[in-house]
Amino acid sequence: MRFTAIAVVVAAIVIAIGEASRTDDASHDVVPLTTKSDPMAADLARCRDVTAEQLAADDTCRRVWAENRRRFFAPNNKPAEAR
């Protein structure tokens, strides 16, 4: 019984040390977008900061977002320009 109690305490300490030493830096989990794998990545990055008023006058951003939505909702389809 005494051995079990000591083992549980040691296990709890090991788990606590392991959790304390973990880093919560999520940046290593993010896969960077490259224009080689996604030719629209640069346009999407630029259009991400466009306001609604600017979007009304920016045909490129509207087309890029429309294509991105189309690819998202139909991921097995090829991009419109590749058809």
C-alpha positions as CSV (number, residue, x, y, z in Angstrom):
1,M,0.0,0.0,0.0
2,R,2.8,2.4,0.9
3,F,4.6,1.6,-2.3
4,T,1.5,2.4,-4.4
5,A,1.1,5.7,-2.7
6,I,4.7,6.6,-3.4
7,A,4.4,5.5,-7.0
8,V,1.3,7.7,-7.5
9,V,3.1,10.7,-6.0
10,V,6.2,10.1,-8.2
11,A,4.0,9.7,-11.3
12,A,2.1,12.9,-10.5
13,I,5.4,14.8,-10.0
14,V,6.7,13.5,-13.3
15,I,3.5,14.5,-15.1
16,A,3.6,17.9,-13.5
17,I,7.2,18.5,-14.6
18,G,6.4,17.3,-18.1
19,E,3.5,19.7,-18.4
20,A,5.5,22.6,-17.0
21,S,8.3,22.1,-19.5
22,R,5.9,22.0,-22.5
23,T,5.9,25.1,-24.7
24,D,2.6,26.3,-26.0
25,D,4.2,27.9,-29.0
26,A,1.8,27.0,-31.9
27,S,4.0,28.5,-34.5
28,H,5.8,25.3,-35.2
29,D,2.5,23.6,-36.1
30,V,1.7,26.2,-38.8
31,V,2.5,25.1,-42.3
32,P,3.7,28.1,-44.3
33,L,1.9,28.8,-47.5
34,T,4.1,29.0,-50.6
35,T,3.1,30.4,-53.9
36,K,4.5,27.2,-55.5
37,S,1.9,25.0,-53.9
38,D,-0.9,27.6,-54.2
39,P,-0.6,30.2,-56.8
40,M,-3.4,32.2,-55.2
41,A,-1.7,32.4,-51.8
42,A,-0.1,35.8,-52.5
43,D,-3.4,37.3,-53.7
44,L,-5.3,35.8,-50.7
45,A,-2.7,37.3,-48.3
46,R,-3.1,40.7,-49.9
47,C,-6.8,40.5,-50.0
48,R,-7.1,39.4,-46.4
49,D,-6.7,43.0,-45.2
50,V,-9.0,44.6,-47.8
51,T,-12.0,46.3,-46.3
52,A,-15.5,45.8,-47.6
53,E,-15.5,49.2,-49.3
54,Q,-12.2,48.4,-51.0
55,L,-13.4,45.0,-52.0
56,A,-16.3,46.5,-53.9
57,A,-13.8,48.2,-56.2
58,D,-11.2,45.4,-56.3
59,D,-12.2,42.8,-58.9
60,T,-9.0,40.7,-58.3
61,C,-9.9,40.1,-54.7
62,R,-13.4,39.3,-55.4
63,R,-12.3,36.7,-58.0
64,V,-9.7,35.3,-55.7
65,W,-12.1,34.9,-52.8
66,A,-14.7,33.4,-55.1
67,E,-12.2,30.8,-56.3
68,N,-11.1,30.1,-52.8
69,R,-14.6,29.5,-51.7
70,R,-15.2,27.3,-54.7
71,R,-12.1,25.2,-53.9
72,F,-13.1,25.0,-50.2
73,F,-16.6,23.7,-50.8
74,A,-15.6,21.4,-53.7
75,P,-12.0,20.3,-52.8
76,N,-11.9,17.5,-55.3
77,N,-12.4,19.9,-58.2
78,K,-9.5,21.4,-60.1
79,P,-9.0,25.2,-60.1
80,A,-11.1,27.1,-62.7
81,E,-8.1,28.2,-64.7
82,A,-6.9,24.6,-65.0
83,R,-10.1,23.3,-66.6
